[in-house]
Amino acid sequence: MDDKIVVIGTGYAGTRAVQQLERNYSGTNITWIGENQYHLILHETHRVIRDPVAQNKITISVDDVKEPNTRFIKGRVTGIDTEAQLIKLADQTTVDYDYVLVAIGSQTAYYGIPGLAEHAYTLKSLDDALTIHEQVRDAADTKQHNNPAHIVIGGAGLSGVQIAGEIAELRDKEGLPIEISLLEATPEILPGQNSDLQQSVRRQLSRTNITVQTDDPIAEATDEQVHLDSENKLSYDVLIWAGGITGHNIMDGVEIETEHNRIVADTTFQTSNRHVFTVGDAAVIEDAGNPVPPTAQAAWQAADVAAGNIIRAIHGKPLQSWEYDDKGTLISIGDKAIAHNVPIVPVNTFGSYPAQFLKKLVAARWIAGLTSWKHALSVWDAL
C-alpha cells in the first residue's frame, strides 16, 4: 500500500511540492490541505489594493494545478499530533499521514507593540488586500486635497514598499486626496539589502511622493495615532503593518523543534521528527550559517528538494541537502520597478522598462509552470 503523503498549504512551497510529488512519486496517495480552493500569487497581492479586479488574475484554482487523483481538502489545520501521525482540522476531522510537508506560511509579528494588532491592517491574504483598498477609498472619500487622508505604513521591507507604491498609484490615477508615510524602525529601508538597492528604492519612493521615516520604531498604536520611540506622534486615517513575520499558532504544543512557532529544519527540510518535513515561510532554515530569506523564490527552489526528500525517505535513500541560489531582487513601486543583482545582467541595479518587464516575466513564468504560458500571458497586465 502507498505511503500516505500530506502537504499542508497552498502557497508557493506547498503548491510546487504537490506538483513535484505528482511528477516523481510512483504512488498515488497524496493529500493536499489548504484554507482556500485556490493558489494565490502572494507577491502580487499588493496589486489588488489598487485594482480589486486583479484578484481574478492572481489566483489559480487548485483544480487547475493538481492531478485528478490528488485529494484536496479545503480546511483549516488546527494542530498536528506527531505521535499518532494525525493532522487536526477545524471541523474536528483528522487526516492521517506517513509523511507530512508543512508549508503553512507565516503570520504577522507585532513584537508586543501595544495597540498594533488591534488597529493595523495587514497584507497576508486576498481579503486583506480588498479590505485595505476599501479602507483607503473610504478614508479618501471623506477628505479634501487641503486636508488629505493620511495612510501610515509600518515596516519598509519589501512588502511595505510595494504596499506604499500601490496606494500611491491609486492616489495618482484617481486624483485622491491622500498622503502616505512609510515608517521603518531601522536606519535604512529594506533592512539587510544592498545599499545600492536601498538608495535606488528610496529615490523612487521620493519621486512618488511617499514620505519615508527611518530609525524611529513604532512604540504604540491608538485608534488615531502611532506613537514613535522619539516621542513624536503621527495621526492616521488608515494604519497598515508590514513589519515582520512569525510562525503560526497552530504549532503551539506540537512535538517538533520550533523557533517562535516557525519549524526548525536543516537543509534537507526534515525536522526533529523524521516523518515531518517543512518548507517556505513556515520553516527556519540556515544555509551556510545564514538564515534563508522568507521569499517566493526561496520557496520555489526549496520545494523541489523537500518533495524529493520525502520520496527518498519513503524509499530509505539518503536525503539531499539544498543550497539557496539567490536570483536577485525585484521590487515594484506602483507601475515602476527596480531590479538588483539579477544573474547575467551586467548592471547591478536598474529600473525603468527592463526592470518592469523582468518582474512581470518572473511572475508569468511561475504561473506558466503551474498552468500554461497561454494562461500566464492572459494575466500579464495584472502582474
ROBA-68014 format. One record per residue (C-alpha): residue number from 1; residue in one letter; z, x, y. Coordinates in pm, 1 decimal. Layout:
- NUM_a_Z_X_Y
...
This chain:
- 1_m_0.0_0.0_0.0
- 2_d_-84.9_126.2_350.1
- 3_d_190.2_269.6_567.2
- 4_k_271.8_30.2_849.8
- 5_i_191.6_186.2_1188.4
- 6_v_309.1_11.6_1506.1
- 7_v_202.4_104.6_1859.0
- 8_i_410.6_-34.1_2145.5
- 9_g_240.6_-56.7_2485.5
- 10_t_-99.1_-147.9_2628.3
- 11_g_-109.7_128.5_2889.1
- 12_y_-331.3_436.6_2878.7
- 13_a_-144.7_613.1_2599.0
- 14_g_-93.9_310.0_2376.2
- 15_t_-449.0_182.5_2415.1
- 16_r_-606.3_520.1_2347.7
- 17_a_-379.1_577.6_2047.4
- 18_v_-475.5_244.2_1891.5
- 19_q_-843.4_331.2_1911.9
- 20_q_-783.0_678.6_1769.2
- 21_l_-583.4_535.4_1479.8
- 22_e_-855.8_281.3_1408.7
- 23_r_-1118.5_555.3_1400.2
- 24_n_-925.9_810.2_1193.8
- 25_y_-673.8_628.5_973.4
- 26_s_-812.7_516.9_637.1
- 27_g_-551.1_241.9_611.2
- 28_t_-572.1_-90.7_789.5
- 29_n_-207.7_-178.5_855.2
- 30_i_-197.4_-122.0_1233.5
- 31_t_4.4_-348.1_1464.3
- 32_w_-19.4_-329.8_1841.7
- 33_i_251.9_-484.4_2060.8
- 34_g_222.4_-549.6_2434.4
- 35_e_362.8_-777.1_2701.6
- 36_n_13.9_-864.2_2827.7
- 37_q_-303.7_-962.5_2646.4
- 38_y_-490.8_-701.9_2845.7
- 39_h_-504.2_-331.3_2924.9
- 40_l_-454.2_-263.3_3295.9
- 41_i_-630.8_27.7_3465.7
- 42_l_-298.9_113.7_3627.0
- 43_h_-418.5_393.7_3854.4
- 44_e_-649.6_140.7_4024.2
- 45_t_-386.8_-135.1_4060.4
- 46_h_-337.3_-49.4_4427.6
- 47_r_-690.9_-185.8_4490.5
- 48_v_-555.4_-536.5_4429.4
- 49_i_-325.6_-500.6_4731.1
- 50_r_-636.1_-502.9_4949.5
- 51_d_-852.9_-736.6_4741.6
- 52_p_-694.5_-965.7_4478.6
- 53_v_-1039.3_-1031.5_4327.4
- 54_a_-1030.4_-673.4_4197.7
- 55_q_-776.7_-783.2_3934.2
- 56_n_-1060.0_-925.1_3724.2
- 57_k_-1232.9_-587.2_3718.7
- 58_i_-941.6_-358.4_3638.2
- 59_t_-816.3_-548.0_3333.6
- 60_i_-969.1_-534.8_2986.8
- 61_s_-879.9_-787.1_2716.8
- 62_v_-716.1_-628.6_2412.4
- 63_d_-971.9_-813.8_2200.1
- 64_d_-1244.0_-607.4_2368.2
- 65_v_-1059.3_-287.1_2283.0
- 66_k_-920.4_-322.7_1931.8
- 67_e_-1084.1_-370.8_1594.4
- 68_p_-1055.4_-720.6_1438.4
- 69_n_-824.4_-601.2_1158.8
- 70_t_-569.9_-456.2_1403.3
- 71_r_-297.5_-714.7_1457.0
- 72_f_-194.1_-768.9_1819.7
- 73_i_139.7_-926.8_1908.3
- 74_k_195.9_-1045.0_2264.3
- 75_g_565.3_-998.4_2322.3
- 76_r_838.3_-805.3_2497.9
- 77_v_1020.3_-541.4_2295.8
- 78_t_1397.1_-555.6_2342.3
- 79_g_1509.3_-283.7_2104.7
- 80_i_1434.2_-52.5_1813.9
- 81_d_1654.3_-28.1_1503.3
- 82_t_1566.6_315.1_1369.0
- 83_e_1787.2_280.8_1060.1
- 84_a_1626.3_-44.0_944.0
- 85_q_1290.4_60.5_1096.4
- 86_l_1258.0_-266.2_1286.5
- 87_i_1126.7_-346.5_1633.0
- 88_k_1308.0_-635.6_1800.0
- 89_l_1120.4_-877.8_2025.4
- 90_a_1246.5_-1111.4_2297.8
- 91_d_1160.6_-1419.4_2088.8
- 92_q_1411.3_-1298.5_1825.1
- 93_t_1139.5_-1196.5_1577.9
- 94_t_1114.2_-846.6_1434.6
- 95_v_832.2_-616.4_1326.5
- 96_d_892.6_-355.8_1058.1
- 97_y_730.1_-14.4_1058.0
- 98_d_691.4_306.3_864.5
- 99_y_585.3_491.7_1179.9
- 100_v_602.9_373.2_1538.4
- 101_l_445.8_516.4_1851.9
- 102_v_647.1_423.5_2160.2
- 103_a_417.0_412.7_2463.1
- 104_i_604.4_163.1_2679.7
- 105_g_555.3_346.6_3008.0
- 106_s_834.3_363.9_3262.7
- 107_q_1023.0_153.5_3512.5
- 108_t_1114.6_218.5_3872.8
- 109_a_1402.2_454.4_3950.9
- 110_y_1616.9_355.7_4250.9
- 111_y_1855.5_652.8_4227.2
- 112_g_2154.0_436.6_4310.4
- 113_i_2038.1_378.3_4670.3
- 114_p_2227.3_69.1_4789.2
- 115_g_2012.0_-237.3_4851.3
- 116_l_1683.9_-79.0_4742.6
- 117_a_1635.4_-272.1_4418.7
- 118_e_1723.0_-598.2_4591.8
- 119_h_1495.4_-563.2_4894.5
- 120_a_1198.3_-344.2_4797.2
- 121_y_878.4_-439.2_4618.3
- 122_t_733.8_-204.8_4358.1
- 123_l_390.6_-147.5_4206.0
- 124_k_421.5_-139.7_3827.9
- 125_s_200.5_-434.0_3731.1
- 126_l_-80.4_-662.8_3836.2
- 127_d_170.7_-924.9_3950.0
- 128_d_339.8_-662.9_4168.3
- 129_a_10.0_-583.6_4343.1
- 130_l_-61.7_-952.4_4405.0
- 131_t_290.3_-1003.7_4541.8
- 132_i_256.0_-710.1_4782.0
- 133_h_-79.0_-847.8_4902.8
- 134_e_76.8_-1187.4_4972.0
- 135_q_381.6_-1041.8_5145.2
- 136_v_173.2_-816.1_5370.0
- 137_r_-62.0_-1101.0_5464.1
- 138_d_228.0_-1339.6_5530.2
- 139_a_403.7_-1081.4_5748.7
- 140_a_85.6_-1014.4_5948.3
- 141_d_24.9_-1387.2_5998.4
- 142_t_349.8_-1416.0_6195.8
- 143_k_278.5_-1120.9_6427.2
- 144_q_57.9_-1014.2_6717.9
- 145_h_-103.8_-677.2_6793.1
- 146_n_155.4_-606.5_7062.4
- 147_n_428.9_-674.1_6805.7
- 148_p_281.6_-581.8_6465.1
- 149_a_428.3_-632.2_6120.2
- 150_h_594.9_-312.0_6003.9
- 151_i_523.3_-210.7_5644.9
- 152_v_753.2_66.3_5519.8
- 153_i_671.4_255.1_5200.6
- 154_g_936.2_478.2_5046.9
- 155_g_803.5_768.8_4843.9
- 156_a_495.9_971.4_4939.4
- 157_g_385.6_1073.9_4594.3
- 158_l_50.6_971.6_4451.0
- 159_s_140.3_603.1_4424.4
- 160_g_295.5_576.9_4771.0
- 161_v_-2.0_745.5_4937.9
- 162_q_-251.1_516.3_4765.8
- 163_i_-49.2_203.1_4844.6
- 164_a_-39.1_303.2_5211.1
- 165_g_-413.8_364.2_5208.1
- 166_e_-493.6_20.5_5066.9
- 167_i_-273.0_-158.5_5319.4
- 168_a_-440.7_39.5_5599.2
- 169_e_-784.3_-57.0_5465.4
- 170_l_-680.4_-424.6_5457.1
- 171_r_-545.9_-393.7_5811.3
- 172_d_-861.8_-233.5_5948.3
- 173_k_-1116.4_-453.1_5770.1
- 174_e_-946.2_-776.1_5873.0
- 175_g_-804.9_-665.9_6208.1
- 176_l_-448.5_-746.7_6107.3
- 177_p_-150.3_-660.6_6331.3
- 178_i_13.9_-408.0_6100.0
- 179_e_176.7_-67.8_6139.1
- 180_i_253.0_147.7_5837.1
- 181_s_526.3_406.8_5783.1
- 182_l_525.3_631.1_5477.8
- 183_l_863.6_793.3_5410.5
- 184_e_930.4_1096.2_5190.0
- 185_a_1271.9_1241.0_5105.9
- 186_t_1142.9_1596.0_5051.1
- 187_p_996.6_1829.7_5315.5
- 188_e_633.9_1750.1_5225.2
- 189_i_427.3_1463.5_5089.4
- 190_l_301.6_1481.3_4729.2
- 191_p_602.0_1686.8_4613.9
- 192_g_512.8_1962.8_4371.1
- 193_q_143.9_1957.5_4455.9
- 194_n_-62.5_2240.2_4604.3
- 195_s_-13.2_2292.9_4979.6
- 196_d_-389.0_2266.2_5049.4
- 197_l_-393.6_1922.9_4887.8
- 198_q_-79.7_1817.0_5072.9
- 199_q_-226.4_1912.4_5409.1
- 200_s_-564.1_1751.7_5336.4
- 201_v_-398.1_1424.6_5241.3
- 202_r_-165.2_1437.6_5541.1
- 203_r_-464.3_1480.5_5774.8
- 204_q_-640.1_1182.3_5619.3
- 205_l_-327.2_969.2_5648.3
- 206_s_-309.3_1059.9_6017.1
- 207_r_-675.3_964.8_6068.2
- 208_t_-596.1_633.6_5901.6
- 209_n_-312.0_567.9_6149.1
- 210_i_-39.1_587.6_5889.2
- 211_t_284.5_735.9_6022.4
- 212_v_436.6_992.5_5785.8
- 213_q_804.1_1090.6_5797.3
- 214_t_931.7_1361.4_5562.3
- 215_d_1260.0_1535.7_5481.0
- 216_d_1470.0_1227.7_5553.6
- 217_p_1572.4_1026.2_5244.0
- 218_i_1645.7_655.2_5245.7
- 219_a_2022.8_616.5_5219.2
- 220_e_2043.3_235.2_5216.1
- 221_a_1825.1_-73.6_5247.9
- 222_t_1926.3_-404.1_5400.2
- 223_d_1716.2_-718.1_5428.9
- 224_e_1570.8_-599.5_5762.3
- 225_q_1620.2_-222.5_5786.9
- 226_v_1617.1_103.3_5597.2
- 227_h_1893.4_347.6_5688.2
- 228_l_1793.3_713.4_5662.3
- 229_d_2007.2_1020.0_5591.6
- 230_s_1952.7_1127.8_5952.5
- 231_e_2130.5_804.9_6053.5
- 232_n_1805.5_674.3_6200.5
- 233_k_1718.3_315.5_6113.8
- 234_l_1375.2_158.7_6065.2
- 235_s_1321.1_-214.3_6085.8
- 236_y_1064.1_-352.0_5845.4
- 237_d_886.1_-672.7_5755.5
- 238_v_783.7_-555.7_5407.0
- 239_l_952.9_-272.1_5216.4
- 240_i_778.3_-107.9_4920.4
- 241_w_940.2_154.0_4696.8
- 242_a_729.1_413.6_4513.9
- 243_g_990.6_686.5_4488.8
- 244_g_1021.1_766.7_4120.4
- 245_i_1036.2_657.3_3757.2
- 246_t_1289.9_635.3_3478.7
- 247_g_1291.8_512.4_3119.9
- 248_h_1305.9_150.7_3010.9
- 249_n_1638.6_-18.7_2948.3
- 250_i_1524.0_-116.5_2600.4
- 251_m_1605.5_238.9_2493.3
- 252_d_1975.2_179.2_2561.1
- 253_g_2159.0_229.4_2234.0
- 254_v_1853.2_333.7_2034.1
- 255_e_1942.5_619.8_1798.4
- 256_i_1687.9_862.3_1943.5
- 257_e_1743.6_1151.7_2182.1
- 258_t_1667.9_1036.5_2537.7
- 259_e_1696.3_1159.2_2894.0
- 260_h_1753.1_880.8_3147.3
- 261_n_1610.2_644.2_2882.5
- 262_r_1289.9_847.9_2854.3
- 263_i_1243.0_966.0_2497.0
- 264_v_1270.1_1338.5_2435.5
- 265_a_995.6_1487.4_2216.7
- 266_d_824.9_1819.2_2164.0
- 267_t_451.1_1878.2_2198.6
- 268_t_388.0_1717.2_1857.7
- 269_f_522.5_1390.5_2007.5
- 270_q_764.8_1349.9_1718.3
- 271_t_1113.1_1251.2_1834.6
- 272_s_1456.3_1325.8_1690.1
- 273_n_1369.0_1058.4_1432.2
- 274_r_1073.3_1165.9_1217.4
- 275_h_937.1_809.8_1194.3
- 276_v_928.8_764.7_1571.4
- 277_f_667.4_925.0_1796.9
- 278_t_632.7_881.1_2170.4
- 279_v_370.4_945.9_2435.9
- 280_g_292.4_876.6_2802.4
- 281_d_547.2_794.0_3073.2
- 282_a_797.6_681.0_2809.0
- 283_a_834.0_1042.7_2698.5
- 284_v_990.7_1359.0_2834.9
- 285_i_779.9_1645.3_2705.2
- 286_e_773.5_2007.4_2814.9
- 287_d_463.3_2221.2_2781.1
- 288_a_518.8_2596.8_2822.0
- 289_g_855.5_2523.2_2982.1
- 290_n_716.9_2278.9_3237.9
- 291_p_753.7_1901.1_3219.6
- 292_v_423.5_1723.9_3158.9
- 293_p_344.6_1505.1_3462.9
- 294_p_353.6_1126.5_3413.6
- 295_t_-15.5_1082.8_3494.6
- 296_a_-303.2_887.6_3344.8
- 297_q_-494.0_1200.0_3246.2
- 298_a_-192.9_1343.6_3062.8
- 299_a_-150.4_1015.5_2872.7
- 300_w_-520.1_1007.8_2776.5
- 301_q_-509.3_1360.2_2639.9
- 302_a_-175.4_1328.7_2464.0
- 303_a_-257.5_1002.7_2286.0
- 304_d_-526.3_1168.6_2075.5
- 305_v_-284.8_1427.7_1935.1
- 306_a_0.9_1175.7_1897.7
- 307_a_-217.4_938.6_1694.8
- 308_g_-347.5_1226.0_1485.4
- 309_n_4.9_1349.0_1414.5
- 310_i_115.2_1009.8_1286.6
- 311_i_-169.7_1026.3_1036.0
- 312_r_-70.8_1383.6_945.8
- 313_a_290.6_1275.8_895.8
- 314_i_179.3_998.1_661.9
- 315_h_-14.5_1249.2_451.5
- 316_g_259.2_1514.6_464.3
- 317_k_49.7_1758.8_664.7
- 318_p_178.6_1994.6_938.9
- 319_l_180.3_1841.5_1285.0
- 320_q_-36.5_1980.6_1561.9
- 321_s_100.3_2088.9_1899.1
- 322_w_-58.8_1968.6_2220.3
- 323_e_-126.1_2169.0_2533.7
- 324_y_-177.4_1989.2_2863.0
- 325_d_-510.3_2064.9_3028.2
- 326_d_-492.4_1985.8_3399.5
- 327_k_-829.0_1840.0_3502.4
- 328_g_-736.9_1831.6_3871.0
- 329_t_-606.3_1566.9_4107.9
- 330_l_-794.6_1274.5_4262.0
- 331_i_-633.1_1063.5_4534.7
- 332_s_-772.8_762.9_4715.8
- 333_i_-668.6_665.6_5067.8
- 334_g_-840.6_333.1_5111.6
- 335_d_-1213.6_391.5_5070.8
- 336_k_-1169.9_765.0_5126.9
- 337_a_-1075.1_1012.1_4854.8
- 338_i_-959.8_1371.4_4819.5
- 339_a_-1013.3_1589.5_4512.8
- 340_h_-830.0_1908.7_4424.0
- 341_n_-863.9_2175.6_4156.0
- 342_v_-1140.6_1998.4_3965.6
- 343_p_-1288.6_2224.4_3693.8
- 344_i_-1642.0_2360.3_3750.7
- 345_v_-1642.2_2252.7_4118.1
- 346_p_-1644.5_2571.6_4333.2
- 347_v_-1448.9_2417.6_4624.1
- 348_n_-1075.4_2390.2_4558.6
- 349_t_-1003.5_2086.7_4779.3
- 350_f_-1267.5_1849.7_4911.9
- 351_g_-1313.5_1494.3_5036.0
- 352_s_-1594.7_1272.1_5160.7
- 353_y_-1850.8_1111.8_4929.3
- 354_p_-1829.2_1368.8_4643.8
- 355_a_-1455.8_1302.9_4603.0
- 356_q_-1506.8_925.3_4624.6
- 357_f_-1781.4_937.7_4362.9
- 358_l_-1577.5_1160.0_4132.0
- 359_k_-1273.8_933.0_4146.9
- 360_k_-1486.8_631.1_4058.9
- 361_l_-1658.2_824.0_3781.5
- 362_v_-1330.2_921.1_3615.3
- 363_a_-1212.3_558.5_3610.4
- 364_a_-1553.4_440.6_3489.6
- 365_r_-1556.1_697.7_3211.3
- 366_w_-1218.9_570.8_3088.1
- 367_i_-1342.5_210.6_3088.7
- 368_a_-1664.4_309.7_2913.6
- 369_g_-1464.9_487.6_2644.5
- 370_l_-1272.4_167.2_2576.3
- 371_t_-1567.7_-71.0_2601.4
- 372_s_-1914.1_40.2_2719.0
- 373_w_-2093.1_203.8_3010.2
- 374_k_-2250.8_-133.7_3088.7
- 375_h_-1904.3_-277.2_3144.5
- 376_a_-1789.1_25.9_3340.5
- 377_l_-2083.5_13.3_3579.8
- 378_s_-2036.8_-361.5_3631.7
- 379_v_-1691.7_-297.7_3785.3
- 380_w_-1787.1_19.2_3975.4
- 381_d_-1735.0_-140.6_4317.8
- 382_a_-1367.7_-214.8_4241.6
- 383_l_-1279.5_140.2_4137.6
